Amino acid sequence: MKKIITLCCALLLLGAPLVAASSQLFQYTNAQGELEFNYTLPSGQEERGYKVIDPITGEVIRDVAPVLPPDQLAEKLRRDQVMRECRDELDRIYQLYGSEADIDYALQETLESLETRIGQLQANLRQARRERDRLRAQAVDAERGGRKVPQSLSDNLQRSRSQIATLEGEIELREGERETTRTRYDHERARFLDGTCPAPGAVAGRN
């Protein structure tokens, strides 16, 4: 209501009656920083931005942003991207969790799954090492007996060593996931509790 009253006053000051809904009224801030309403835009106003107003309802039909220099436009696009990513992240988090307890439960479930997988890998590693030791003992016995180590034995020993290296690498990877998992859920908990995105002026400093 206040907007419509202000708009009507502006129309009266312009000396124009209320016009048909198809007419366009422009609202803009002039070069002196003053708010103006007019049916035409002054020269250069397109670069400073303006709004198209419905003169009957006072509602904004279109909001035209100021034209920015390339460097400022690039910074604005970057800030907009950061804001979109932040909002998307918050949307995802609030869709996944209804409470902080849900986050704690999800963390515990993930850690338990990792521990189970690590336990399985460690069991497989122990078995692979026993098999390697058995094959190695056979090769040593052959060499001590002056016999040539069979090619099949050498191949099996090499496969056993390769399997051990693979298992050791996966265990190291899974153990590293425990820390990254805690870090990820700590971040999601903080975002869940905060629930805000940085103000436009603060976005530039976000990593």
C-alpha positions as CSV (number, residue, x, y, z in Angstrom):
1,M,0.0,0.0,0.0
2,K,2.8,2.4,0.8
3,K,4.4,1.6,-2.5
4,I,1.2,2.4,-4.4
5,I,0.7,5.7,-2.5
6,T,4.3,6.7,-3.2
7,L,3.8,5.8,-6.9
8,C,0.6,7.9,-7.1
9,C,2.3,10.9,-5.6
10,A,5.1,10.5,-8.1
11,L,2.6,10.4,-11.0
12,L,0.9,13.5,-9.7
13,L,4.2,15.3,-9.5
14,L,4.9,14.2,-13.0
15,G,1.6,15.8,-14.0
16,A,0.3,12.5,-15.5
17,P,-2.9,10.7,-14.7
18,L,-3.0,7.0,-14.0
19,V,-2.5,5.4,-17.4
20,A,-3.4,2.1,-18.9
21,A,-1.7,-1.0,-17.7
22,S,0.2,-1.4,-20.9
23,S,2.1,1.8,-20.3
24,Q,5.6,1.5,-18.7
25,L,6.8,3.6,-15.8
26,F,10.5,3.6,-15.0
27,Q,11.9,3.8,-11.5
28,Y,15.6,4.7,-11.2
29,T,18.2,6.4,-9.1
30,N,19.5,9.4,-11.0
31,A,23.1,10.6,-11.1
32,Q,22.6,12.6,-7.9
33,G,21.5,9.5,-6.1
34,E,17.8,10.5,-6.0
35,L,14.9,8.2,-6.7
36,E,12.9,9.2,-9.7
37,F,9.8,7.9,-11.6
38,N,9.4,8.8,-15.3
39,Y,7.9,7.4,-18.5
40,T,11.3,7.8,-20.3
41,L,14.8,7.0,-19.3
42,P,17.4,9.8,-19.3
43,S,20.5,9.3,-21.4
44,G,23.0,6.9,-19.8
45,Q,20.5,5.5,-17.3
46,E,20.6,2.1,-18.9
47,E,24.1,1.6,-17.6
48,R,23.1,2.6,-14.1
49,G,20.1,0.2,-14.0
50,Y,16.4,0.7,-13.6
51,K,13.1,-0.9,-12.8
52,V,10.0,-1.1,-15.0
53,I,6.9,-0.5,-12.8
54,D,3.2,-1.2,-13.4
55,P,1.7,2.3,-13.0
56,I,-1.6,0.8,-11.8
57,T,-0.4,-1.7,-9.2
58,G,3.0,-0.3,-8.4
59,E,4.5,-3.8,-8.9
60,V,7.9,-4.3,-10.4
61,I,7.6,-5.8,-13.9
62,R,11.3,-6.0,-14.7
63,D,14.4,-5.2,-12.8
64,V,17.3,-4.3,-15.1
65,A,20.7,-4.5,-13.4
66,P,23.4,-1.9,-14.0
67,V,25.9,-2.6,-16.8
68,L,29.3,-3.4,-15.1
69,P,32.8,-3.1,-16.4
70,P,34.3,-6.5,-17.4
71,D,36.3,-6.9,-14.2
72,Q,33.4,-6.0,-12.0
73,L,31.1,-8.2,-14.0
74,A,33.5,-11.2,-13.7
75,E,33.6,-10.6,-9.9
76,K,29.8,-10.4,-9.7
77,L,29.5,-13.7,-11.7
78,R,32.0,-15.3,-9.3
79,R,30.1,-14.1,-6.3
80,D,26.8,-15.3,-7.8
81,Q,28.3,-18.7,-8.4
82,V,29.6,-19.0,-4.9
83,M,26.2,-18.0,-3.6
84,R,24.4,-20.6,-5.8
85,E,26.8,-23.3,-4.6
86,C,26.2,-22.3,-1.0
87,R,22.4,-22.4,-1.4
88,D,22.6,-25.7,-3.3
89,E,24.7,-27.2,-0.5
90,L,22.3,-26.0,2.2
91,D,19.3,-27.4,0.2
92,R,21.1,-30.8,0.0
93,I,22.0,-30.8,3.7
94,Y,18.4,-29.9,4.8
95,Q,17.0,-32.6,2.5
96,L,19.3,-35.2,4.0
97,Y,19.0,-34.3,7.7
98,G,16.2,-33.2,9.9
99,S,18.3,-32.6,13.0
100,E,21.9,-32.6,14.3
101,A,21.3,-36.1,15.7
102,D,20.6,-37.3,12.1
103,I,24.1,-36.0,11.1
104,D,25.7,-37.8,14.1
105,Y,23.9,-41.0,13.2
106,A,25.0,-40.8,9.5
107,L,28.6,-40.2,10.6
108,Q,28.5,-43.2,12.9
109,E,27.0,-45.4,10.2
110,T,29.6,-44.3,7.7
111,L,32.5,-44.9,10.1
112,E,31.2,-48.3,11.0
113,S,30.9,-49.3,7.4
114,L,34.5,-48.1,6.8
115,E,35.7,-50.1,9.9
116,T,34.0,-53.2,8.6
117,R,35.6,-52.8,5.2
118,I,39.0,-52.2,6.7
119,G,38.6,-55.3,8.9
120,Q,37.8,-57.4,5.8
121,L,40.8,-56.0,3.9
122,Q,43.1,-56.6,6.8
123,A,41.9,-60.3,7.0
124,N,42.5,-60.7,3.3
125,L,46.0,-59.1,3.7
126,R,46.9,-61.6,6.5
127,Q,45.9,-64.4,4.3
128,A,47.7,-63.0,1.3
129,R,50.9,-62.7,3.4
130,R,50.6,-66.3,4.6
131,E,50.2,-67.4,1.0
132,R,53.3,-65.3,0.0
133,D,55.3,-66.8,2.8
134,R,54.3,-70.3,1.8
135,L,55.3,-69.8,-1.8
136,R,58.5,-68.1,-0.8
137,A,59.4,-71.1,1.4
138,Q,58.8,-73.4,-1.6
139,A,61.1,-71.3,-3.8
140,V,63.8,-71.2,-1.1
141,D,63.6,-75.0,-0.7
142,A,64.0,-75.4,-4.5
143,E,67.0,-73.2,-4.6
144,R,68.6,-74.9,-1.6
145,G,68.0,-78.2,-3.3
146,G,69.8,-77.1,-6.4
147,R,66.6,-77.1,-8.4
148,K,65.2,-74.5,-10.6
149,V,62.3,-72.6,-9.2
150,P,59.3,-73.6,-11.4
151,Q,57.9,-70.8,-13.5
152,S,54.4,-71.4,-12.2
153,L,55.7,-70.9,-8.6
154,S,57.5,-67.7,-9.6
155,D,54.3,-66.5,-11.3
156,N,52.2,-67.3,-8.2
157,L,54.7,-65.6,-5.9
158,Q,54.6,-62.5,-8.1
159,R,50.8,-62.4,-8.1
160,S,50.8,-62.8,-4.3
161,R,53.1,-59.9,-3.9
162,S,51.0,-57.8,-6.2
163,Q,47.9,-58.7,-4.3
164,I,49.5,-57.7,-1.0
165,A,50.5,-54.3,-2.5
166,T,47.0,-53.7,-3.7
167,L,45.5,-54.6,-0.3
168,E,47.9,-52.5,1.6
169,G,47.1,-49.5,-0.7
170,E,43.4,-49.9,-0.3
171,I,43.7,-50.2,3.5
172,E,45.7,-47.0,3.5
173,L,43.0,-45.3,1.4
174,R,40.2,-46.5,3.6
175,E,42.0,-45.4,6.7
176,G,42.4,-42.0,5.2
177,E,38.7,-41.9,4.5
178,R,38.0,-42.1,8.2
179,E,39.5,-38.6,8.7
180,T,38.0,-37.1,5.6
181,T,34.6,-38.5,6.6
182,R,34.8,-36.8,10.1
183,T,35.9,-33.6,8.4
184,R,33.0,-33.8,5.9
185,Y,30.3,-34.4,8.6
186,D,31.8,-31.7,10.8
187,H,31.4,-29.3,7.9
188,E,27.8,-30.4,7.2
189,R,27.0,-30.1,10.9
190,A,28.3,-26.6,11.0
191,R,26.4,-25.6,7.8
192,F,23.2,-27.2,9.2
193,L,23.5,-25.2,12.4
194,D,24.4,-22.0,10.7
195,G,22.0,-22.2,7.8
196,T,23.2,-19.0,6.1
197,C,25.3,-18.0,3.1
198,P,27.9,-15.2,3.2
199,A,26.7,-11.7,2.5
200,P,27.6,-10.6,-1.1
201,G,30.4,-8.3,0.2
202,A,32.0,-11.2,2.2
203,V,31.8,-13.8,-0.6
204,A,35.1,-12.6,-2.2
205,G,37.0,-13.7,0.8
206,R,35.6,-17.2,0.9
207,N,37.9,-20.0,-0.1
